[in-house]
Amino acid sequence: MRNYPEDVAGVDDERLVGQTALVTGSTSGIGRETALALGRLGAHVIVHGRDAEAGGEVVDTVEDAVNEGTAEFVRADFADPDDVAALADATRTIAAARDDPDDADGDAGGLDILVNNAGGYFRDAHLTDLGVEYTFHVNHLSPFQLTTDLLDDLAEDARVVTTASEAHRGDQIDLESVESIDGYSAWRAYQRSKLANLQFTAELARRLEERDDRSVTANCFHPGFVPGSGFLRDLPGPLSALGGVVDRLPFVTTPADGAATAVYLAVADEVATDSGRYYADMRPKQPSTPARDRHAQRRLWETSADLLEIDEPLPSRSEA
Ligand SMILES: NC(=O)c1ccc[n+]([C@@H]2O[C@H](COP(=O)([O-])OP(=O)(O)OC[C@H]3O[C@@H](n4cnc5c(N)ncnc54)[C@H](OP(=O)(O)O)[C@@H]3O)[C@@H](O)[C@H]2O)c1
């Protein structure tokens, strides 16, 4: 039986022809299923990851499907700010090239959908060349860099969707320690990065609302526990094979079901004006108290810009 995210999300009759979508981390797992769904709905999908062979397979699958969807792969390592800047440049070029000035319904013009999904759970402690703890850099800092770099290139009613997690509960972001790997715990680093995804979404939504004249929205979601993605690949030895086994158990979420809320937030009419929210199973969910802390959200935004040595994106009008 067909088990597509767009069916689960109830948006299988939507048509995205003329729209451009970037799905980061779409060479496998939840991102791959999201990219395939947006392609089936007719979008031009920019497939991203580091693995060019896997990216090529996703592009071929989109283009082989019986519909109008098209795709192309862009490689970028999210541990490297230069790669992220190059992905933003490539996205800008692709979206602009697809801009059709004669399109009367205004569908074309800019990036319509940005799904910040690339990321993972990383067992070993590293600092990136920027001197930032690897999990925080890949899971939060690079999505922050990419999104803010692309702000001017977003369509009038673009949607930014970020794959967060229920793992965000129970940790505080200690911004003093993101440049250290002393006492590293992979789980705590993962929790911190996912809390950052929620705080980033809330701050982005607020700044867009207050300081941007367009109708761009930003939301994030928990995909469920999806062991059949590549998520467990970094577990030691035999444990990394666990994913394929537990994926068959009835209570775990498949990558396609995990992608349903991403597709819902990216496409569904009923959430066209929702912004700054956290979803699970296509329903809003209350985030943890630290995730809702406005002071922490603002501090994360400012610290992220400082770490990347860029001007603060979407500053208040008096600072601009
Ligand atoms: N699986 C779960 O249970 C679960 C639960 C909650 C949230 N999530 C979140 O869901 C998202 C997707 O994870 P998944 O479960 O689908 O795992 P996955 O199958 O391992 O997919 C991860 C994707 O991220 C990309 N990626 C990883 N590190 C990267 C890097 N340094 N630079 C660029 N791309 C990178 C991978 O591409 P390449 O390999 O080609 O680089 C791949 O496409 C993550 O943000 C994860 O935190 C997962």
The ligand as an SDF file (V2000), in Angstrom:
LIG
                    3D

 48 52  0  0  0  0  0  0  0  0999 V2000
   15.6870    9.6210   13.2170 N   0  0  0  0  0  0  0  0  0  0  0  0
   15.1040   10.0970   14.2950 C   0  0  0  0  0  0  0  0  0  0  0  0
   14.6050    9.3360   15.1530 O   0  0  0  0  0  0  0  0  0  0  0  0
   15.0120   11.5820   14.5010 C   0  0  0  0  0  0  0  0  0  0  0  0
   14.2230   12.0670   15.5650 C   0  0  0  0  0  0  0  0  0  0  0  0
   14.1370   13.4410   15.7470 C   0  0  0  0  0  0  0  0  0  0  0  0
   14.7970   14.2970   14.8970 C   0  0  0  0  0  0  0  0  0  0  0  0
   15.5640   13.7940   13.8740 N   0  0  0  0  0  0  0  0  0  0  0  0
   16.2610   14.7370   13.0000 C   0  0  0  0  0  0  0  0  0  0  0  0
   15.9220   14.4530   11.6600 O   0  0  0  0  0  0  0  0  0  0  0  0
   16.9200   14.9920   10.7980 C   0  0  0  0  0  0  0  0  0  0  0  0
   17.2430   13.9860    9.7150 C   0  0  0  0  0  0  0  0  0  0  0  0
   17.7790   12.8340   10.3170 O   0  0  0  0  0  0  0  0  0  0  0  0
   17.4490   11.3500    9.8060 P   0  0  0  0  0  0  0  0  0  0  0  0
   16.9000   10.6290   10.9960 O   0  0  0  0  0  0  0  0  0  0  0  0
   16.7120   11.3590    8.5570 O   0  0  0  0  0  0  0  0  0  0  0  0
   18.9430   10.8030    9.6170 O   0  0  0  0  0  0  0  0  0  0  0  0
   19.8000   10.4700    8.2990 P   0  0  0  0  0  0  0  0  0  0  0  0
   19.1070    9.4440    7.4800 O   0  0  0  0  0  0  0  0  0  0  0  0
   21.1490   10.1710    8.8510 O   0  0  0  0  0  0  0  0  0  0  0  0
   19.8380   11.8290    7.4810 O   0  0  0  0  0  0  0  0  0  0  0  0
   20.7020   12.8680    7.8200 C   0  0  0  0  0  0  0  0  0  0  0  0
   20.9130   13.7550    6.6210 C   0  0  0  0  0  0  0  0  0  0  0  0
   21.7230   14.8590    7.0330 O   0  0  0  0  0  0  0  0  0  0  0  0
   22.8630   14.9460    6.1880 C   0  0  0  0  0  0  0  0  0  0  0  0
   24.0460   15.3450    6.9560 N   0  0  0  0  0  0  0  0  0  0  0  0
   24.5210   14.8050    8.0980 C   0  0  0  0  0  0  0  0  0  0  0  0
   25.6620   15.4210    8.4650 N   0  0  0  0  0  0  0  0  0  0  0  0
   25.9130   16.3590    7.5200 C   0  0  0  0  0  0  0  0  0  0  0  0
   26.9590   17.3070    7.3150 C   0  0  0  0  0  0  0  0  0  0  0  0
   28.0070   17.4100    8.1480 N   0  0  0  0  0  0  0  0  0  0  0  0
   26.8990   18.1180    6.2330 N   0  0  0  0  0  0  0  0  0  0  0  0
   25.8640   18.0220    5.3570 C   0  0  0  0  0  0  0  0  0  0  0  0
   24.8520   17.1340    5.4880 N   0  0  0  0  0  0  0  0  0  0  0  0
   24.8840   16.3150    6.5510 C   0  0  0  0  0  0  0  0  0  0  0  0
   23.0570   13.5510    5.6140 C   0  0  0  0  0  0  0  0  0  0  0  0
   23.6510   13.6690    4.3230 O   0  0  0  0  0  0  0  0  0  0  0  0
   25.0650   12.9990    3.8950 P   0  0  0  0  0  0  0  0  0  0  0  0
   25.1820   11.7090    4.6070 O   0  0  0  0  0  0  0  0  0  0  0  0
   24.9440   12.8910    2.3980 O   0  0  0  0  0  0  0  0  0  0  0  0
   26.0710   14.0080    4.3080 O   0  0  0  0  0  0  0  0  0  0  0  0
   21.6250   13.0440    5.4740 C   0  0  0  0  0  0  0  0  0  0  0  0
   21.0770   13.4450    4.2480 O   0  0  0  0  0  0  0  0  0  0  0  0
   18.0920   15.3760   11.7040 C   0  0  0  0  0  0  0  0  0  0  0  0
   18.0890   16.7740   11.8930 O   0  0  0  0  0  0  0  0  0  0  0  0
   17.7720   14.6730   13.0120 C   0  0  0  0  0  0  0  0  0  0  0  0
   18.3170   15.3450   14.1180 O   0  0  0  0  0  0  0  0  0  0  0  0
   15.6750   12.4620   13.6590 C   0  0  0  0  0  0  0  0  0  0  0  0
  1  2  1  0
  2  3  2  0
  2  4  1  0
  4  5  1  0
  4 48  2  0
  5  6  2  0
  6  7  1  0
  7  8  2  0
  8  9  1  0
  8 48  1  0
  9 10  1  0
  9 46  1  0
 10 11  1  0
 11 12  1  0
 11 44  1  0
 12 13  1  0
 13 14  1  0
 14 15  2  0
 14 16  1  0
 14 17  1  0
 17 18  1  0
 18 19  2  0
 18 20  1  0
 18 21  1  0
 21 22  1  0
 22 23  1  0
 23 24  1  0
 23 42  1  0
 24 25  1  0
 25 26  1  0
 25 36  1  0
 26 27  1  0
 26 35  1  0
 27 28  2  0
 28 29  1  0
 29 30  1  0
 29 35  2  0
 30 31  1  0
 30 32  2  0
 32 33  1  0
 33 34  2  0
 34 35  1  0
 36 37  1  0
 36 42  1  0
 37 38  1  0
 38 39  2  0
 38 40  1  0
 38 41  1  0
 42 43  1  0
 44 45  1  0
 44 46  1  0
 46 47  1  0
M  CHG  2   8   1  16  -1
M  END
$$$$
